[in-house]
Amino acid sequence: MAHKDHSITLRGASDGALPVSHLKAHMTAISALRFNVDGSELASGDASGVVVLWSVEGGVPTAILPHTGGGAIRSLAYNEALGPSHRQVAAGLDDGRVWMWSITDKEEPPRVVEGHTR
């Protein structure tokens, strides 16, 4: 659950009653959340265009994914179809572009897909 103070609360899956983690790294409103396939990682995106990857177990950021060009994050998706050695995360921005990052090779620059309309 995202909060107005730009934090995220993760609750236990069994009953949802007790907070598991209180995650804080964003400086603006969180606009998108997405878990990876096995639920071990969470991607969060915000109104300034920042994407943060979180370890669900540790409750700590594992990466902050940069992009240039601004625009709020409106959607997030994981691509894990090629297995653990080719994991990606994609963010749809409010300007219609999609930014894609390699999670397994964080030194690889992001790819940008243009041509979508809002």
Secondary structure as UniProt FT lines:
FT   TURN            4..5
FT   STRAND          7..11
FT   TURN            13..15
FT   STRAND          19..24
FT   STRAND          30..35
FT   TURN            37..38
FT   STRAND          41..46
FT   TURN            47..48
FT   STRAND          51..55
FT   TURN            56..59
FT   STRAND          60..65
FT   STRAND          73..79
FT   TURN            81..82
FT   HELIX           84..86
FT   STRAND          88..93
FT   TURN            94..95
FT   STRAND          98..102
FT   TURN            106..107
FT   STRAND          111..113
//
